[in-house]
């Protein structure tokens, strides 16, 4: 289940790049995709729990904050893919565990050792090499690279925000509520693109869209939460670290993207940073979700 989850997430980088270059406008894609996924996941959650009730006002504040972080994450994700390559974004998102640890330290969920800060420096040196190695140099896709960093940071903030909620509510209920909030924000911010969106798209684009709804947003949530329940978050997070690697491999094969030697070295540094980061602390409650 863990391997299937990571592969489904990894394929989504390539799928997103394909649909954004074959007819879908970024915000229209997000609004329609999240609307469909939210409806499906809410139905699954209600079937399991028969309620979406939240008991405490403090929990509502955390859920609202998580929805905002997920909204920002989705905006950053679609536009980072739009401006950069799928493989580059996949590599940069490998810095997410570092951001998770930093935010967890800021809110007092864990302590960080000196070795962790070394891991952080190594990871971001990898990001710098990825930017420098792109066609046209650091100015080539700087918007996409910066948005990818923001995507990693907002996903980390979302993860830390919902960690306290996991003690009181099931991950299904949390995800369902947050998805609703995120979709409402997406509709408010990006709904203007929907009327102008042409839906006369090719069958492969619609197949990719269906995958993006069902695979990384619905099926993976069920598989991931079931896996965490069986093997624990620490072991599951080790599999999640494979997502950038598989994302790059899939993009290189299916989209025929190219990677320079500097970008490859940057990816190795990010991976080294992840290994160092994992050695320095036990993670907070890990919650992954396909972008």
N, C-alpha and C positions, 0 to 999 in steps of 0.2 A: 504493500500500500504506500509506503514511504517513497519507494523508487518511482512508482506510477505517478504520485503526486508531484515529485520534482520534475519528471519528464513533461507532465502536462503544463506546469508553470513555465518550463524552459521553452517549450514550443510556442508559447504565447508571444514571445518577443518577435518571432518570425511572422506569426499570424497577424499581429498588430501592424507591423511594417507593411505587410501585403495589402491589408484592407485600406490602409491610409494612402497607399499609392495606386489603388485601383477603385477609386470612386467615393470613398467615405471621407467626409470632412471630420476633423478631430473631435470637436465637441458634439457634433451630431452622433458620431459613433459612440461616444461615451454615454450620452443621454439614453439612446435607444438600447445599448448593450446593458447598462446598469438597470434600466427599467425592467427589462426582461429577466435578468438574473435576480433582481430583488423579488419580483413576483414568485419566481420558482423557489427561491430559498425560504421565503416567508411561508409558502405552502408546506414545504418540508418541515420547517420548524413548528408550525401549528399542528401538523399531523403528529409530531413527536411529543409536544408539550401542552398543547391545547390552550396556551396562554402566552402573551407577550408582556405580562405585567412586570413592572419594576417597582420595588417597594420604597426606596429611599430617594429623596431629592438629590442627595449627593451623587447617587448613581446616575441620575439623569444628566447631571452636569458633566460627568465623565463620559457618558455616552454621546452627549452633544459635542464635546471636545474631540472625541474619537472620530465622529462623523466629519468634522471640519478637517481633521488631519487626513482622513481618507479621501475627501474631496480634493484637497490640495495635492495629494499623492497622485490621484487620477489625472488631474490637469497636467502635472509635471510629466507623468508617464507618457501620455499620448503625444505631447509636444516634443519631448525628448526623442521619442521614436521618429516623429515627423522630421525633425531637424538633423538627427544623427543616424547612425546605422544601428541595427538591432544588436549586433555583436558588441559594439561599443557600450551601449546602454546596459547590456547584460553584464559586462565586465565591471562597470562602475557601480552597479547595484550590489556587487560583492562587498562593498563597504558598509552595507546595512548593519551587520552585527556590531561594528565599531560605534555607529551612531546609537544603536540600542543601549550599549553599555554606558556611553556618555550621558544620555538622557536619564537612564536609570540611576546614575550617580547624582545627577542634578537634583532629582526628586527624592533622593535618599533611599533608594531600593537596594543599592549595593555599593561596595567600595571598590576602588580601582588601584591596582598596583603600578609601580613605575614601569614594569614590563608591559603593561597595557598601553601606556602612552607611546612606548617604542613601537608597539604593534600598530597603533593609529598612524604614526608618522610613516611607517613602512607602507601601509595601505594607501595613504594619500599621495605618497611618492609614486605609487603605481598609477593612480588616477592622472597625475601630471604627465607620466610617460605616455599614457593612452592619448591624452590631448595633443601632446607634442608629435606623436606618431601618426596622427591623422593626415589624410591628404590635404595639402594646403597649410600644414602646420597647426599651431594652436588656435589660429583664427578660422580654421576650416569649418568646424562645427561647434564653435564655442557655446552657442546658445543651447544646443542639444546636450553638451557635456554638463553645463551648469544646471540645466533642468534635471538631468539624470542624478546629479548629486542631491538636488532638492527632493527628488523622488525617493532616494534612499533615506534621507533625513526625515521626511514626513511619514514614511512607513515605520521608521523606528519610533517616532513620536506616537503614532497610532498604537504600536505594540505596547509601549510603556503605559499609555493612557488606559488601556483596557486590562492591564495586568491585575489591578486591584479588584476589578469586577469579576474576574474568574473565580474568586473565593465565594461569591454569592449566587452567580447565575451561570447557566450552561453556556458554552461557547456558541451554541446554535442561536440562543435567544439574543446574546450580545451581537452576533454578526447580523442577524435579521434586522434588529433595530438600527444598527449603525448603517447598514446598507440602505434602509429607507431614508435616513437623514442625508446620507451622501447623495442619493439619487435626487432628492428634492433640491439640494444645493447645485447639483449639476444641471438640473432642468432650469433653475433660475439663472445660472450663469451662461449656459450654453444652448438654451432652448431656441435662441434666435437663429441658430444654424440649421435647425431641423426643417423649418418650412422650405428653405432653399436647397435642401439635400435631395438629390435625385436618387430614387430607389430602383432605377432601372439598371441594375448591376449584374455582372456575370454570375453564373452558377457557382464558380469557385470562390468568388468574394462572399457570397451568401453562405457557402459551406464554412468558410473561415470564420465568418461572423457567428454562426451557430456554435462552432467550436469555442469561440471566445466567450460566449455566454455560458454554455453548459460545462465546459472543461475547467478552466482556471478559476471560475467564480462559484460554481455550484459543486461539482463532483469533488474537486480538490479540498474544499472545506470539509465535506463529509469524511473523506479519506484521512485528511490531516488530523482532525479532532479524534477520530477513532484510533489512529495510530498513537497519538499522544497518550490517550487513555491506556493503551496496552504496553507501551515501552517507555513512556516518560518523555518530557520535553527535551532533556539534555541529549539523549540518544537521537531523538527525532531531528534536533537542530543540526546534527552532524550531516544528515542527509540533505537538509536544506542548503548547506554550504555548497552542494554540487550544482545548484541551479545555475549560477553564472557560467560554469564550465559547459554544461549541456546546452545552455542558451547560445553560447558562442558557436559550438560545433554545429548545431542545427541551422543557425543563420548562415554560416559559411557554406553548408551543403545545399540548402534549399534556396537561399537568396543569392548565392554566388558572391557573397561579400568578400572583401579582401582585408587581411590583417597584416600590418607592418611588423617588423622585428621589434620596434619600440613598443607597440601596443601589446605584443606577446609578452615582452619583458614586464610591462605594466600589469598585465593579468597575473603573472607569476608573483609579483610583489604583493598584489592584493590578496592572493591566496595565502602567501606567507604571513601577511598581517592577520588574516582570519585564524590561521593555525595558532599564532602567538596569542591572539585575543582569547581563543577558546581555552588556552592553557592557564590564563591568568584569573579566570573567575567562572563561577557557575552562572548560567544565564537566568534572567528573570523569566517568568512564564512566557514561553515562545509562542507567538501566534503569527502564522504565515498565511498569506493569501495571494492568489495570482493577481497581478495588476490588470 
